[in-house]
Amino acid sequence: MNDLMLTSLKSYWERLRAGRVAPYRAEIDPRQFEPALENMFIIEKLAPDNMRIRLAGMKICEMMGMEVRGMQPGFLIEDSDRVRFDRLLNVVMTEPAVVELKLAAPNRNGTYRATMLLMPLRSDFGDINRVIGCTSGDGDLFAPPLSFAIVDVAVTPVEPSQGAEPRQLVPGFAEAPAGFAGAPAAAAPKLRSIDGNPNAPRDGAATPRFRVIDGK
């Protein structure tokens, strides 16, 4: 990988995972790679056959000619390669692995070439169900929408280091936890003793026949 932006982002991801298979999404600090933010995106797997683009930089949207947040990730690739692209995204999350794609799209000045980097991310709960990606192209001269075809693929499995310890989450790309308003705790009942009628016949017994605990 010869692209400086992608190389720097991958180096940051490697440092952040610290020997684990993947860092947590909340550990990603966007201030550490500001030059790449416009070219980045995050994909989330919601179900086995349901993935969505959660975040996308301005440059990605310009390449596609539209806002892509909330859309299926296949919209980043031309129709004929979308199934293959979805399969590679699953490889990133299930192996896990780092995937590098060589892309090409027809452009008014010839062929626009780009490189896409895909790396696994953990959710705040520890599941690897996200992909952090970045696309770096030949330049800013292109006619959107670009329809990228996959020209070449490189898959590098991620090997965890022995003894790698989990790290404490820090604010970054963390998702705000859903609020929860718990039901107010019920007040403990005030118990009072109710004895039977003291004037009732006792059949010779020294104490009332009934004793009731009232919770009012």
C-alpha positions in Angstrom: 0.0 0.0 0.0 1.7 3.1 -1.3 -0.9 5.7 -0.3 0.3 7.9 2.6 -3.2 8.6 3.9 -4.2 4.9 4.0 -0.9 3.9 5.4 -1.1 6.4 8.2 -4.7 5.3 9.1 -3.7 1.6 9.1 -0.7 2.4 11.4 -3.0 4.2 13.8 -5.5 1.3 13.8 -2.6 -1.1 14.5 -1.4 1.0 17.4 -4.9 1.3 18.8 -5.7 -2.4 18.7 -2.5 -3.1 20.7 -2.3 -6.7 19.8 -6.0 -7.4 19.9 -8.0 -8.5 16.9 -9.7 -5.1 16.6 -10.1 -1.9 18.6 -13.4 -0.7 19.9 -15.3 1.9 18.0 -15.2 4.2 21.0 -11.4 4.1 21.0 -11.2 5.7 17.6 -10.1 9.4 18.0 -10.9 11.3 14.8 -8.4 14.0 15.9 -5.6 11.5 15.2 -6.3 11.3 11.5 -8.1 14.5 10.5 -6.6 14.5 6.9 -8.5 11.2 6.2 -11.9 12.1 7.7 -13.4 13.3 4.5 -12.5 10.0 2.8 -13.7 7.7 5.6 -16.8 5.7 6.3 -18.1 3.2 8.9 -20.3 0.3 8.0 -22.4 -1.6 10.6 -23.8 -5.1 10.3 -27.3 -5.0 11.8 -28.2 -8.6 10.8 -26.6 -11.4 8.8 -28.0 -10.0 5.5 -28.3 -6.3 6.6 -25.5 -3.8 6.6 -25.7 -0.1 6.5 -23.3 2.9 6.2 -23.4 4.6 9.5 -20.9 7.4 8.8 -19.5 8.8 5.6 -17.1 11.7 4.9 -17.8 14.5 2.5 -15.4 13.1 -0.2 -17.2 9.7 -0.2 -20.5 11.4 -0.7 -19.0 13.5 -3.5 -17.7 10.4 -5.3 -21.1 8.8 -5.1 -22.9 12.0 -6.0 -25.3 11.7 -3.0 -25.5 11.4 0.8 -24.8 7.7 1.5 -25.4 7.5 5.2 -28.0 4.9 6.0 -27.6 3.2 2.6 -26.4 -0.3 1.9 -22.6 -0.4 1.4 -23.0 -2.0 -2.0 -23.9 1.5 -3.3 -20.1 2.3 -3.0 -19.4 -0.3 -5.8 -20.9 -1.0 -9.2 -23.8 -3.5 -9.5 -21.8 -6.4 -10.8 -19.4 -6.4 -7.9 -21.8 -5.7 -5.0 -22.2 -9.3 -3.9 -18.5 -9.7 -3.9 -18.1 -6.5 -1.9 -20.6 -7.6 0.7 -18.7 -10.9 1.0 -15.5 -9.1 1.6 -17.0 -7.0 4.3 -18.1 -10.1 6.1 -14.6 -11.5 5.8 -13.3 -8.3 7.5 -15.7 -8.9 10.4 -15.7 -12.7 10.7 -12.1 -13.7 10.1 -11.2 -10.9 11.1 -9.0 -9.4 8.4 -7.8 -6.3 6.8 -8.9 -6.0 3.2 -7.3 -3.7 0.6 -9.2 -3.1 -2.7 -7.9 -1.7 -6.0 -10.8 0.1 -7.6 -11.4 1.7 -11.1 -14.3 3.7 -12.4 -15.0 5.2 -15.8 -14.5 9.0 -15.8 -14.8 11.7 -18.4 -11.0 12.0 -18.5 -10.4 8.3 -18.7 -10.3 5.9 -15.7 -10.4 7.1 -12.2 -8.4 4.8 -9.9 -8.7 4.5 -6.1 -7.7 2.3 -3.2 -10.1 1.3 -0.5 -8.9 0.1 3.0 -11.3 -2.0 5.2 -10.5 -2.8 8.8 -12.6 -4.4 11.6 -14.0 -2.6 14.6 -15.7 -3.8 17.8 -19.0 -2.3 19.0 -19.2 -0.9 22.5 -20.4 -4.4 23.6 -17.3 -6.1 22.1 -18.9 -7.7 19.0 -16.9 -7.2 15.7 -19.8 -5.9 13.7 -18.4 -2.8 12.2 -15.9 -1.9 9.4 -13.9 1.3 9.3 -13.0 2.1 5.7 -11.2 4.8 3.7 -11.0 5.4 0.0 -8.2 7.4 -1.6 -8.4 8.3 -5.2 -6.2 9.8 -8.0 -7.4 13.3 -7.1 -10.4 15.6 -7.1 -11.0 15.7 -10.8 -13.9 13.3 -11.3 -17.4 13.3 -12.6 -19.8 11.9 -10.0 -21.3 9.5 -9.5 -18.4 7.1 -9.8 -19.2 3.5 -10.3 -16.2 1.6 -8.9 -15.3 -1.9 -10.1 -13.1 -4.1 -8.0 -9.8 -4.7 -9.9 -7.7 -6.4 -7.2 -8.1 -7.7 -3.6 -5.6 -8.3 -0.9 -6.8 -10.0 2.3 -4.5 -10.0 5.4 -5.8 -12.0 8.4 -5.5 -10.2 11.8 -3.6 -12.3 14.3 -4.0 -11.3 18.0 -1.0 -11.2 20.3 -0.8 -13.4 23.3 -1.7 -11.7 26.5 -3.3 -8.7 24.8 -5.4 -7.0 27.5 -8.6 -5.0 26.8 -8.2 -1.3 27.1 -10.5 1.2 28.8 -12.9 2.9 26.4 -12.5 6.6 25.8 -14.8 9.0 24.1 -14.3 9.0 20.3 -16.7 7.5 17.8 -18.7 6.1 20.8 -22.4 5.9 20.3 -24.4 7.5 23.0 -26.1 4.9 25.2 -29.9 4.8 25.0 -31.5 6.5 28.0 -33.4 4.3 30.4 -35.9 5.6 32.9 -36.4 2.9 35.4 -39.7 2.5 37.3 -39.5 4.2 40.7 -38.9 1.7 43.4 -42.1 0.9 45.3 -42.1 2.2 48.8 -41.8 -0.5 51.4 -45.2 -1.2 53.0 -45.8 0.2 56.4 -46.9 -2.8 58.5 -49.2 -2.5 61.5 -50.5 -5.2 63.7 -54.3 -5.7 63.9 -55.5 -7.8 66.8 -58.8 -9.4 67.0 -61.8 -7.9 68.9 -60.6 -7.8 72.5 -64.2 -8.2 73.7 -64.8 -11.4 71.6 -65.1 -14.7 73.4 -61.7 -16.3 73.7 -62.6 -19.9 74.7 -60.3 -19.5 77.7 -57.3 -18.5 75.6 -55.1 -15.8 77.0 -54.5 -14.1 73.6 -56.7 -13.1 70.7 -57.5 -15.9 68.3 -56.4 -14.0 65.1 -53.5 -11.6 64.4 -53.4 -9.9 61.0 -50.5 -7.9 59.4 -52.0 -5.1 57.4 -49.7 -3.6 54.6 -51.6 -0.3 54.3 
